[in-house]
Amino acid sequence: MGGRANAHAESLVELEKESTSGIEFAGVCDCDEAKRRSAEKVWGERSGHKIETYDDMRRVLDDDSIDAVTFATPNHWHSLITIWAAQHGKHVYVEKPMSHDVVEGRVCVEAQKKYGVVIQHGTQRRSDARFAGLHEALKTGKLPRLKIAYG
């Protein structure tokens, strides 16, 4: 329950409050007990209801009341945990990178097809409204031709 996971929680709580379709922010998972307890308090208060806490993602996947999961785990977990979630019939939002190589990515795609779930790969900047129109502005000449960029 670090930076990106808390950003996920914030988005889910906002979505729950705006939703008329019964979306519920159900809980958090972290193997670190201090982070888990802190997240339980913070996100329980912000959501306005008790949330579940899990110390192992496998318990989340075993919970039939959970329909969808988001992952902000260390990178080496992204492919495997996405495949596990698909096998359990859970829809998935997973942070970048989806995989360490093309083979892992293809296995995730095959899991999505086989289990009929939605898997979304996070690339925050691509859908951020502050950046979404830049490519079109460059293409149409609204912005001058880009000659060099530093990062």
Sequence and secondary structure as in RCSB ss.txt:
>XXXX:A:sequence
MGGRANAHAESLVELEKESTSGIEFAGVCDCDEAKRRSAEKVWGERSGHKIETYDDMRRVLDDDSIDAVTFATPN
HWHSLITIWAAQHGKHVYVEKPMSHDVVEGRVCVEAQKKYGVVIQHGTQRRSDARFAGLHEALKTGKLPRLKIAY
G
>XXXX:A:secstr
  HHHHHHHHHHHHHHHH SS     EEE SSHHHHHHHHHHHHHHHTS  EEESSHHHHHH TT  EEEE   G
GGHHHHHHHHHHTT EEEE S S SSHHHHHHHHHHHHHHT  EEE  HHHH HHHHTHHHHHHHTSS       
 
